[in-house]
Amino acid sequence: MPAALTNTPVLAKLGLDPRTMPMKPISVEQCVSEGLNALEENRSRIVPGWMNRIMNALVPASVKRTMTAKMFERMLTITKPSSQLGAR
């Protein structure tokens, strides 16, 4: 299951606000439900959420990589390095 925008606390750590995002994240319940259904159907790959499936089909991999890199870059500038290492 590839990472999808799921409404979890990690979004805030990435500097994202679900209320202002152009593509709304899916609920944890929807992600889990679709993942469990895929397991029951013995499917090896699932992209949860209909919008995620459309975007996965239409957006080139290079664009997805760039967007992911920018999100992680933003997260690193927001989060102090010492807090990531468990320093007190």
ZIBEL-V112404 format. One record per run of one state. SS is the DSSP state (~ for helix, > for strand, _ for the rest). FROM is the first residue (numbers start at 1). TO is the last residue. If there is no record, write none. Layout:
SS/FROM/TO ; SS/FROM/TO
This chain:
_/1/5 ; >/6/6 ; _/7/9 ; ~/10/13 ; _/14/25 ; >/26/26 ; _/27/27 ; ~/28/40 ; _/41/49 ; ~/50/58 ; _/59/60 ; ~/61/78 ; _/79/80 ; ~/81/84 ; _/85/88
